[in-house]
Amino acid sequence: MLCSAAAAVLLLLAVLSARTQAVSPPALLPRHISSLIPILQSLEVDDTQDIPSLVRALGGCGTPVCHTLLGDPPPTPKPIPELWTLLAHLLHPTTTAEHGLALAPDGSTVALAPLFAGIEVGLKRAAGGPGPIDQPDWAALDALYAVTIAEALGTSFLMARLNGTAALGPDGCWDDVDNPQNFTPSGPPSLVPDAVANGAMDGVLLGTRLAEEPIPLSVLFRRYYGVENGIIRGWPHSSRRRQDFGALTAVGKLEEEVVAMLRVLRGLSPTRELLEEFGEEEEAGIAHRAAREFMEVYVECPAIIPRCMWGARPYRGTPSPLSPPLGSIYIHHTFVPSAPCRSFAACARDMRSMQLFHQDTRGWDDIGYSFVVGSDGYLYQGRGWHWVGAHTRGHNTKGYGVGYVGNFSASLPDPQAIALVRDGLIPCAVRAGWLHQNYTLHGHRQMVNTSCPGDALFQEIQTWHGFK
């Protein structure tokens, strides 16, 4: 997947350098992080002085807050240099999304505007800036959070309070993970869809890193997103963004930043009119809710890769609905595949393989599990929260089946994979109302005659809350 994306970019750069015009370059450029890296590297070779500021000029963060805190971006020359055209293509919203997005190697989707805004703050801090704004309300802002998440989060929860709309989410899917061009949200978009949350968290994390140690952006992106000559190596840092953002940012810190932002927005149009009817106490309540819900959804709860991203076949027939909250969680291992999957590409391939086996060999309507756990930092949606699975005979309507990819008869999943379910999925399911507070947790072998989930994993889950 990533090799083809990187090759496409390198081919386009070669075409541009030769000044041929056989095709329109943007039509070929996949909206991949791996497409972005050669462009950054070429800009660095050209000695482009301020790439993040260039990004703003071409379609990055253009809000009054960004302009005030970061300064005006450079003017765009006419005609636009061809390399800039490639970058502008990635920054421009797709026909089905409101933001310039890119697919990361870990399977997550990242909004580029908050990502580069955070990077710009980090680089300015490394150089001794950005300077303070000589206005009382502005002086309270932390620029790094202001340009990445605080403005969008405060505005989104303000709009939700006024209109009753969703304030966070949704996720969505690309038309083709090998050559992504159009991203379709899975529902009505808020001002903070999952891609903006990902881009904002990455912007804060990478901006913090660059403030301490400035390095070329192409090198930073390769390291953080796990791209090396177009190939993933190991578990990329981006798959740990939720844990790392949570370690860096307490909920109280985020709440303070949203409070400060709402005070700034009270002086700006059009949010001035929106905030007129709210007093300081209500404003503080909006900030409190915004920070708490953001941290719950994007830090405390694990990311779940949707079916459309791993290439699921359609469900056969009509799925039977569950009636949550359910009372049980059943832990499985897949046994086959026997090896843990450690990248998005490998886990997606295993999901397709298991669905094929369950549908074509066993004659089931779909993959049997409710959720599947990879060793890449992500959960994968099987039948999900809403539909009856085929994981634990006689108990499928009573609980959710969670399967770990691999054979865990003699060894355990990675500690991070264990934590995804024990400390993430289960408490989040309780909080969201999918699972009873007094749920019970079982190994598959306790319900039917099987060795699943393997001796090692079964011994481990006996230490988990709710085991019975």
C-alpha positions as CSV (number, residue, x, y, z in Angstrom):
1,M,0.0,0.0,0.0
2,L,2.6,2.6,1.1
3,C,5.1,1.6,-1.5
4,S,2.7,2.4,-4.3
5,A,1.8,5.8,-2.7
6,A,5.4,6.8,-2.3
7,A,6.3,5.6,-5.8
8,A,3.5,7.7,-7.2
9,V,4.8,10.8,-5.5
10,L,8.4,10.2,-6.6
11,L,7.1,9.7,-10.1
12,L,5.2,13.0,-10.0
13,L,8.3,14.8,-8.7
14,A,10.3,13.4,-11.5
15,V,7.7,14.5,-14.0
16,L,7.7,18.0,-12.5
17,S,11.5,18.3,-12.6
18,A,11.4,17.3,-16.3
19,R,8.7,19.8,-16.9
20,T,6.5,17.3,-18.8
21,Q,2.8,17.8,-18.8
22,A,1.4,14.3,-19.7
23,V,-1.1,14.2,-16.8
24,S,-2.5,16.4,-14.2
25,P,-0.3,15.6,-11.1
26,P,-3.0,16.2,-8.4
27,A,-5.3,13.6,-9.9
28,L,-2.6,10.9,-9.3
29,L,-1.5,11.9,-5.8
30,P,-2.8,9.6,-3.1
31,R,-3.9,11.4,0.1
32,H,-1.4,9.5,2.2
33,I,1.0,10.8,4.8
34,S,3.6,8.9,2.7
35,S,2.7,11.2,-0.2
36,L,3.4,14.2,1.9
37,I,6.9,13.2,3.0
38,P,8.7,13.4,-0.4
39,I,7.1,16.8,-0.9
40,L,8.4,18.1,2.5
41,Q,11.8,16.6,1.7
42,S,11.9,18.4,-1.7
43,L,10.8,21.7,-0.1
44,E,13.6,21.2,2.5
45,V,16.1,20.6,-0.4
46,D,14.9,23.8,-2.0
47,D,15.6,25.6,1.3
48,T,12.0,26.6,1.9
49,Q,12.4,28.6,5.1
50,D,9.0,28.2,6.7
51,I,7.0,25.2,5.5
52,P,4.2,25.4,8.2
53,S,3.6,29.1,7.2
54,L,3.5,28.0,3.6
55,V,1.0,25.4,4.5
56,R,-1.3,28.1,6.0
57,A,-0.9,30.1,2.8
58,L,-2.0,27.1,0.7
59,G,-5.0,26.1,2.7
60,G,-4.0,25.3,6.3
61,C,-5.3,27.0,9.5
62,G,-6.9,30.3,8.3
63,T,-8.9,31.4,11.3
64,P,-8.5,34.8,13.0
65,V,-7.0,33.0,16.0
66,C,-4.3,31.4,13.8
67,H,-3.6,34.7,12.0
68,T,-3.3,36.6,15.3
69,L,-1.1,34.1,17.1
70,L,1.1,33.0,14.1
71,G,1.1,36.1,11.9
72,D,0.2,36.4,8.3
73,P,1.3,33.6,6.0
74,P,3.5,34.5,3.0
75,P,1.8,35.7,-0.2
76,T,1.2,33.1,-2.8
77,P,3.1,33.8,-6.0
78,K,1.5,33.7,-9.4
79,P,1.8,31.2,-11.0
80,I,2.0,28.8,-8.0
81,P,5.2,26.7,-8.2
82,E,4.4,23.1,-9.2
83,L,5.7,21.6,-6.0
84,W,3.4,23.9,-4.1
85,T,0.5,22.7,-6.2
86,L,1.1,19.1,-5.0
87,L,1.0,20.3,-1.4
88,A,-2.1,22.4,-2.0
89,H,-3.8,19.3,-3.4
90,L,-3.4,17.5,-0.1
91,L,-4.5,20.5,1.9
92,H,-7.6,21.0,-0.1
93,P,-10.8,19.4,1.2
94,T,-12.1,16.4,-0.6
95,T,-15.5,16.5,-2.3
96,T,-17.0,14.6,0.7
97,A,-15.1,16.1,3.6
98,E,-14.7,19.6,5.0
99,H,-11.0,19.4,5.8
100,G,-7.7,18.6,4.0
101,L,-7.1,15.0,5.2
102,A,-4.4,12.3,4.8
103,L,-4.5,8.6,5.6
104,A,-1.7,7.6,8.0
105,P,0.1,4.3,7.8
106,D,-1.6,3.1,11.0
107,G,-5.0,3.4,9.4
108,S,-6.0,6.6,11.1
109,T,-7.0,9.8,9.2
110,V,-5.4,13.1,10.1
111,A,-6.6,16.6,9.4
112,L,-3.5,18.5,8.1
113,A,-4.4,22.1,9.2
114,P,-4.2,21.5,13.0
115,L,-1.2,19.2,12.6
116,F,0.8,21.9,10.8
117,A,-0.5,24.7,13.0
118,G,0.9,22.8,16.0
119,I,4.2,22.2,14.2
120,E,4.4,25.9,13.4
121,V,4.0,26.9,17.1
122,G,6.7,24.3,18.0
123,L,9.2,25.7,15.5
124,K,8.5,29.3,16.6
125,R,9.1,28.3,20.2
126,A,12.4,26.7,19.3
127,A,13.4,30.0,17.7
128,G,12.2,32.1,20.7
129,G,8.6,32.9,19.7
130,P,5.8,33.3,19.1
131,G,5.7,36.6,20.9
132,P,2.9,37.4,23.5
133,I,-0.2,39.2,22.3
134,D,-0.7,42.5,24.1
135,Q,-4.4,41.9,25.0
136,P,-5.5,40.5,28.4
137,D,-7.7,37.7,27.0
138,W,-5.2,36.6,24.3
139,A,-2.3,36.6,26.9
140,A,-4.1,33.7,28.7
141,L,-3.9,31.4,25.6
142,D,-1.4,28.7,25.2
143,A,-0.7,29.1,21.4
144,L,0.0,25.4,20.9
145,Y,-3.5,24.3,22.2
146,A,-5.2,27.4,20.8
147,V,-4.3,26.7,17.1
148,T,-4.7,22.9,17.3
149,I,-7.8,22.0,19.4
150,A,-9.1,24.8,21.8
151,E,-10.7,27.0,19.1
152,A,-12.4,24.1,17.3
153,L,-13.4,22.4,20.5
154,G,-14.9,25.5,22.2
155,T,-16.8,26.5,19.0
156,S,-18.1,23.0,18.5
157,F,-19.5,22.6,22.0
158,L,-20.9,26.1,21.8
159,M,-22.8,25.2,18.6
160,A,-23.9,21.9,20.2
161,R,-25.3,23.8,23.2
162,L,-27.2,26.2,20.9
163,N,-28.4,23.7,18.2
164,G,-28.4,20.3,19.9
165,T,-26.0,19.0,17.3
166,A,-23.1,16.5,17.9
167,A,-20.0,18.2,19.2
168,L,-17.5,15.4,18.5
169,G,-17.0,12.9,15.6
170,P,-17.7,11.1,13.5
171,D,-15.1,8.8,11.9
172,G,-15.4,7.8,8.3
173,C,-13.8,5.9,5.5
174,W,-11.7,6.4,2.4
175,D,-12.8,5.2,-1.0
176,D,-9.5,3.2,-1.5
177,V,-6.9,2.7,1.2
178,D,-4.2,2.2,-1.5
179,N,-5.1,5.3,-3.4
180,P,-7.3,7.4,-1.1
181,Q,-8.9,10.4,-2.8
182,N,-12.3,10.9,-1.1
183,F,-13.2,10.5,2.5
184,T,-16.8,10.0,3.5
185,P,-17.9,10.7,7.1
186,S,-20.0,8.0,8.8
187,G,-22.5,10.6,9.9
188,P,-23.3,14.3,10.1
189,P,-19.9,16.0,10.8
190,S,-19.2,18.1,13.9
191,L,-16.5,20.8,14.0
192,V,-14.3,18.2,15.7
193,P,-14.6,15.0,13.7
194,D,-12.2,12.2,14.5
195,A,-9.7,13.3,11.8
196,V,-9.5,16.8,13.4
197,A,-9.0,15.3,16.8
198,N,-6.2,13.1,15.4
199,G,-4.6,16.1,13.7
200,A,-4.9,18.3,16.8
201,M,-3.3,15.7,19.1
202,D,-0.5,15.1,16.6
203,G,0.0,18.8,16.3
204,V,0.3,19.2,20.1
205,L,2.7,16.2,20.4
206,L,4.9,17.1,17.4
207,G,4.9,20.8,18.3
208,T,6.1,20.0,21.8
209,R,8.8,17.7,20.3
210,L,10.0,20.4,17.8
211,A,10.1,23.1,20.5
212,E,12.7,20.9,22.3
213,E,14.6,19.6,19.3
214,P,14.0,21.1,15.9
215,I,14.5,18.6,13.1
216,P,13.5,18.5,9.4
217,L,9.8,17.8,9.0
218,S,10.4,15.0,6.6
219,V,12.5,13.2,9.2
220,L,9.9,13.9,11.9
221,F,7.1,12.5,9.8
222,R,9.0,9.4,8.9
223,R,9.7,8.7,12.6
224,Y,6.3,9.6,14.0
225,Y,4.1,7.9,11.3
226,G,6.4,4.9,10.8
227,V,7.3,5.5,7.2
228,E,10.7,4.5,6.0
229,N,11.2,4.5,2.2
230,G,7.4,3.9,2.0
231,I,7.3,0.9,4.3
232,I,6.1,0.7,7.9
233,R,8.6,-0.4,10.5
234,G,7.3,-1.5,13.8
235,W,4.5,0.1,15.8
236,P,4.4,3.8,14.8
237,H,4.3,6.5,17.4
238,S,1.0,7.8,15.8
239,S,-0.8,4.7,17.0
240,R,0.0,5.8,20.6
241,R,-1.2,9.3,20.1
242,R,-4.1,8.9,22.6
243,Q,-1.9,7.6,25.4
244,D,0.8,10.2,24.7
245,F,-1.6,13.1,24.5
246,G,-3.2,12.0,27.7
247,A,0.2,11.8,29.4
248,L,1.0,15.3,28.2
249,T,-2.4,17.0,28.7
250,A,-4.5,16.7,31.9
251,V,-8.2,17.3,31.5
252,G,-7.8,20.4,33.7
253,K,-5.3,21.9,31.3
254,L,-7.5,21.3,28.3
255,E,-10.5,22.9,30.2
256,E,-8.4,26.0,31.0
257,E,-7.5,26.4,27.4
258,V,-11.1,26.1,26.2
259,V,-12.2,28.7,28.9
260,A,-9.5,31.1,27.7
261,M,-10.5,30.5,24.1
262,L,-14.1,31.2,24.7
263,R,-13.2,34.5,26.2
264,V,-11.2,35.4,23.1
265,L,-14.0,34.2,20.8
266,R,-16.4,36.5,22.7
267,G,-14.5,39.4,21.1
268,L,-14.5,38.0,17.6
269,S,-17.2,37.8,14.9
270,P,-19.3,35.7,14.4
271,T,-18.8,33.9,17.7
272,R,-19.4,37.2,19.6
273,E,-23.1,37.0,18.7
274,L,-23.3,33.3,19.7
275,L,-21.8,34.0,23.1
276,E,-23.9,37.0,24.0
277,E,-26.6,35.0,25.7
278,F,-24.1,33.0,27.9
279,G,-22.7,34.3,31.2
280,E,-19.3,33.3,32.7
281,E,-20.8,30.4,34.6
282,E,-22.4,28.9,31.5
283,E,-19.2,29.5,29.5
284,A,-17.2,27.6,32.1
285,G,-19.8,24.8,31.9
286,I,-19.3,24.5,28.2
287,A,-15.5,24.4,28.6
288,H,-15.8,21.8,31.3
289,R,-18.0,19.5,29.2
290,A,-15.9,20.0,26.1
291,A,-12.6,19.0,27.9
292,R,-14.2,16.1,29.7
293,E,-15.9,14.6,26.7
294,F,-12.9,15.1,24.4
295,M,-10.7,13.3,26.9
296,E,-13.2,10.5,27.4
297,V,-13.7,9.9,23.7
298,Y,-10.2,10.4,22.3
299,V,-7.9,9.6,25.2
300,E,-9.5,7.2,27.7
301,C,-11.3,5.1,25.0
302,P,-9.4,3.2,22.3
303,A,-9.7,3.9,18.6
304,I,-11.8,1.4,16.7
305,I,-11.0,0.8,13.0
306,P,-14.4,0.7,11.2
307,R,-15.4,-2.1,8.9
308,C,-15.1,-0.1,5.7
309,M,-11.4,0.7,6.5
310,W,-10.4,-3.0,6.8
311,G,-12.3,-4.0,3.7
312,A,-15.2,-5.9,5.1
313,R,-17.6,-7.7,2.8
314,P,-21.3,-6.9,3.3
315,Y,-23.3,-8.7,5.9
316,R,-25.2,-11.6,4.5
317,G,-28.9,-11.3,5.2
318,T,-30.4,-9.1,7.9
319,P,-28.5,-8.7,11.1
320,S,-30.3,-9.2,14.4
321,P,-30.2,-6.3,16.8
322,L,-28.8,-6.5,20.3
323,S,-30.6,-4.9,23.3
324,P,-27.9,-3.1,25.3
325,P,-26.7,-2.7,27.9
326,L,-25.6,-6.3,27.8
327,G,-24.4,-8.3,30.8
328,S,-21.2,-10.1,29.6
329,I,-17.9,-9.9,27.8
330,Y,-16.5,-13.1,26.3
331,I,-12.7,-13.2,25.6
332,H,-11.3,-15.2,22.7
333,H,-8.2,-15.7,20.7
334,T,-8.3,-16.3,17.0
335,F,-5.9,-19.3,17.1
336,V,-5.7,-18.9,13.3
337,P,-4.3,-16.4,12.4
338,S,-1.8,-17.7,15.0
339,A,0.6,-14.7,14.9
340,P,-0.3,-11.3,16.3
341,C,-0.8,-8.6,13.6
342,R,1.4,-5.6,14.2
343,S,0.4,-3.1,11.5
344,F,-2.8,-1.8,10.0
345,A,-2.1,-3.6,6.7
346,A,-1.5,-6.9,8.5
347,C,-4.5,-6.6,10.8
348,A,-6.8,-5.6,7.9
349,R,-5.6,-8.6,6.0
350,D,-6.3,-10.9,8.9
351,M,-9.8,-9.4,9.4
352,R,-10.6,-10.1,5.7
353,S,-9.3,-13.6,6.0
354,M,-11.3,-14.4,9.1
355,Q,-14.5,-12.9,7.6
356,L,-13.9,-15.0,4.5
357,F,-13.5,-18.2,6.6
358,H,-16.5,-17.4,8.8
359,Q,-18.8,-16.7,5.9
360,D,-17.7,-19.2,3.2
361,T,-16.5,-22.1,5.3
362,R,-18.6,-21.9,8.4
363,G,-21.6,-20.4,6.6
364,W,-22.1,-17.5,9.0
365,D,-23.6,-14.2,8.0
366,D,-20.4,-12.2,8.9
367,I,-17.2,-12.4,10.9
368,G,-18.3,-13.8,14.3
369,Y,-16.6,-11.4,16.8
370,S,-18.0,-8.1,18.0
371,F,-14.5,-6.7,18.1
372,V,-11.0,-7.9,17.3
373,V,-7.8,-6.7,19.0
374,G,-4.7,-6.1,17.0
375,S,-1.2,-5.7,18.3
376,D,-0.9,-2.5,16.4
377,G,-2.6,-0.3,18.9
378,Y,-6.1,-0.6,17.5
379,L,-9.3,-2.4,17.9
380,Y,-11.2,-3.5,14.7
381,Q,-14.9,-3.5,14.3
382,G,-16.5,-6.8,13.7
383,R,-20.3,-6.9,14.3
384,G,-19.9,-4.0,16.7
385,W,-22.1,-2.8,19.5
386,H,-25.5,-3.2,17.7
387,W,-25.6,-6.6,16.1
388,V,-25.8,-10.1,17.5
389,G,-22.5,-12.0,16.9
390,A,-21.5,-15.6,16.4
391,H,-18.7,-15.9,18.9
392,T,-20.0,-17.8,22.0
393,R,-22.7,-20.4,21.2
394,G,-25.8,-20.0,23.3
395,H,-24.7,-16.6,24.6
396,N,-24.4,-14.4,21.6
397,T,-27.4,-12.2,22.6
398,K,-26.1,-11.8,26.1
399,G,-22.7,-10.4,25.6
400,Y,-20.0,-9.1,23.3
401,G,-17.3,-11.3,21.9
402,V,-13.8,-9.8,21.8
403,G,-11.1,-11.8,20.0
404,Y,-7.3,-11.3,20.2
405,V,-5.5,-12.0,16.9
406,G,-3.0,-14.8,17.6
407,N,-2.6,-18.0,19.5
408,F,-2.2,-17.3,23.2
409,S,-1.9,-20.8,24.5
410,A,1.7,-20.4,25.7
411,S,2.3,-16.6,25.6
412,L,0.4,-13.4,26.2
413,P,-0.6,-10.5,23.9
414,D,1.5,-7.4,24.2
415,P,0.8,-5.4,27.4
416,Q,-0.6,-2.6,25.3
417,A,-3.0,-5.0,23.6
418,I,-4.2,-6.3,27.0
419,A,-4.7,-2.7,28.2
420,L,-6.8,-1.8,25.1
421,V,-9.5,-4.1,26.3
422,R,-9.0,-4.2,30.1
423,D,-8.5,-0.5,30.7
424,G,-10.1,0.9,27.5
425,L,-12.8,-0.9,25.7
426,I,-14.6,-2.4,28.8
427,P,-14.8,0.7,31.0
428,C,-15.8,2.8,28.0
429,A,-18.5,0.4,27.1
430,V,-19.9,0.6,30.6
431,R,-19.8,4.4,30.5
432,A,-21.5,4.6,27.1
433,G,-24.3,2.2,28.1
434,W,-23.3,-0.8,25.9
435,L,-22.4,-2.9,29.0
436,H,-24.0,-3.2,32.4
437,Q,-22.0,-1.7,35.3
438,N,-22.1,-5.1,37.0
439,Y,-21.0,-7.0,33.9
440,T,-19.3,-10.4,34.1
441,L,-16.3,-11.4,32.1
442,H,-15.6,-14.9,30.9
443,G,-13.2,-16.8,28.8
444,H,-14.7,-18.6,25.8
445,R,-13.8,-22.0,27.4
446,Q,-16.1,-21.4,30.3
447,M,-19.2,-21.3,28.1
448,V,-18.5,-24.1,25.5
449,N,-16.1,-27.0,25.1
450,T,-13.0,-25.3,23.7
451,S,-9.4,-24.4,24.7
452,C,-10.0,-20.7,23.7
453,P,-8.7,-18.2,24.6
454,G,-5.6,-20.2,25.3
455,D,-4.1,-21.1,28.6
456,A,-1.9,-18.0,28.9
457,L,-4.6,-15.5,28.1
458,F,-7.2,-17.3,30.2
459,Q,-4.9,-17.1,33.2
460,E,-4.4,-13.4,32.5
461,I,-8.1,-12.5,32.3
462,Q,-8.8,-14.1,35.7
463,T,-7.1,-11.0,37.2
464,W,-9.4,-8.6,35.3
465,H,-12.4,-6.8,36.9
466,G,-15.6,-8.6,36.4
467,F,-14.1,-12.1,35.8
468,K,-16.4,-14.8,37.0
